[in-house]
Amino acid sequence: MEPVQQPPSSRPDTGGAVRVREAVLALTSDLVAIDSTSGTPGEAEVLRLVAAAFAGRPEAHVAVERSADGEPVALLVTPTGLDPRVPLLLFSAHADVVPVGDPGAWSSPPFEACLVGDRLVGRGTSDMKSGLAAAVVALHDLLPTGAAVALAVSTGEEVGCLGAPAVASLLEGWTVGAVVVPESTDGEVVLGHRGALWLTVATSGRAAHGSTPERGHNAVLDMVAVLGRIDGLPLGEHPELGAETVNVGVVRGGTVPNVVPDRCEVRVDHRVARGDVGELVAWWRDQPEVTEVTVDLDLAAVWTRRDHPWPSGLGAPVSARPASYFTDASVLVRSLPDDVPIVVWGPGDPTAVHTVDESVPVEAVVTAALRFRDLGATWAAGAAQEDAHRVL
């Protein structure tokens, strides 16, 4: 293994490619070195590192949304002095990573980016610190040009997009023209993903001694009856996003074998392709044994139509499939006009996400930074043409 700070390169420095390479790999390494597991102080540390990357840059304005205890939960980098009516190209990333698990199962320290062959190994290399680094480096080059390009970074994405509402708040008053979420897509442009509806469903009974169950009412058996009808859920299908699904991920009921359980809960994960989830919630509430239904998470489905001209002009293949995961776009889409294209497009390797020895190809990270920079330049050129037409 060798440190990422010394990557081999034989590429000609066309358009500063060598400089971009060095910058994006160094920044990815610095980001991976921060343990930003969801819910830890490392999330705020990542935001501070990103903010510091633009410190002293008069072309950059960094706005921060903070929690009640003063810790940053989201930030937005925009061009200084830009008219908020000018449509922004927004890169939307997140700071947190999933837990490492057993560090001993890793072939290298999980929070130390290491080069292994042609891949960069470490927690977050694929999801999504390489994509975040690519967006930061691209923005560094674009801001001096006056391009209407912005970067948002949230916390808590891995546990339900908790910081995304703060991003939406920071975007109030701005005009967003298009969104790139630089998540793990192996360099393909992905047009969307299903939303998520997480529910806690409860049944209630009456406790009694286990030797005389007839004196009680068993909440677990009630839940068994409910789950036996789960095939009756009114799940739909989207022509592009695919079938809606349901997974019963958590079951809790009872305390000890010799007590009739008076409560049982399940936590359910629906992946949805519809806008209104009321029918699904109503199905659970209508089951005669169910006494309580709580909506824990309601994230919207995201889809940019396949014939939209913007994604096809990004210079990368457009995926035939949606992403299997959800992103912060599920929150942002609810505050954006319907015609704003949103794509998921990043250097990460989807097969390596959340795994032991998570990794990403080095060249994919470099290519993403260069493509994001080119995209911003194209965006700026298009805006300039529109301005010229308005003058004429």
Secondary structure as GFF3:
##gff-version 3
##sequence-region A 1 392
A	DSSP	beta_strand	2	3	.	.	.	ID=ss1
A	DSSP	three_ten_helix	14	16	.	.	.	ID=ss2
A	DSSP	alpha_helix	17	32	.	.	.	ID=ss3
A	DSSP	alpha_helix	42	53	.	.	.	ID=ss4
A	DSSP	beta_strand	60	66	.	.	.	ID=ss5
A	DSSP	beta_strand	72	79	.	.	.	ID=ss6
A	DSSP	beta_strand	88	94	.	.	.	ID=ss7
A	DSSP	three_ten_helix	103	105	.	.	.	ID=ss8
A	DSSP	beta_strand	114	116	.	.	.	ID=ss9
A	DSSP	beta_strand	119	121	.	.	.	ID=ss10
A	DSSP	pi_helix	125	129	.	.	.	ID=ss11
A	DSSP	alpha_helix	130	142	.	.	.	ID=ss12
A	DSSP	three_ten_helix	143	145	.	.	.	ID=ss13
A	DSSP	beta_strand	149	154	.	.	.	ID=ss14
A	DSSP	three_ten_helix	157	159	.	.	.	ID=ss15
A	DSSP	alpha_helix	164	170	.	.	.	ID=ss16
A	DSSP	beta_strand	176	181	.	.	.	ID=ss17
A	DSSP	beta_strand	192	193	.	.	.	ID=ss18
A	DSSP	beta_strand	195	204	.	.	.	ID=ss19
A	DSSP	three_ten_helix	213	215	.	.	.	ID=ss20
A	DSSP	alpha_helix	219	227	.	.	.	ID=ss21
A	DSSP	three_ten_helix	230	232	.	.	.	ID=ss22
A	DSSP	beta_strand	237	238	.	.	.	ID=ss23
A	DSSP	beta_strand	242	243	.	.	.	ID=ss24
A	DSSP	beta_strand	245	253	.	.	.	ID=ss25
A	DSSP	beta_strand	263	272	.	.	.	ID=ss26
A	DSSP	alpha_helix	278	286	.	.	.	ID=ss27
A	DSSP	beta_strand	290	299	.	.	.	ID=ss28
A	DSSP	beta_strand	302	303	.	.	.	ID=ss29
A	DSSP	alpha_helix	309	312	.	.	.	ID=ss30
A	DSSP	alpha_helix	329	332	.	.	.	ID=ss31
A	DSSP	three_ten_helix	333	335	.	.	.	ID=ss32
A	DSSP	beta_strand	342	344	.	.	.	ID=ss33
A	DSSP	three_ten_helix	350	352	.	.	.	ID=ss34
A	DSSP	beta_strand	359	361	.	.	.	ID=ss35
A	DSSP	alpha_helix	362	391	.	.	.	ID=ss36
###
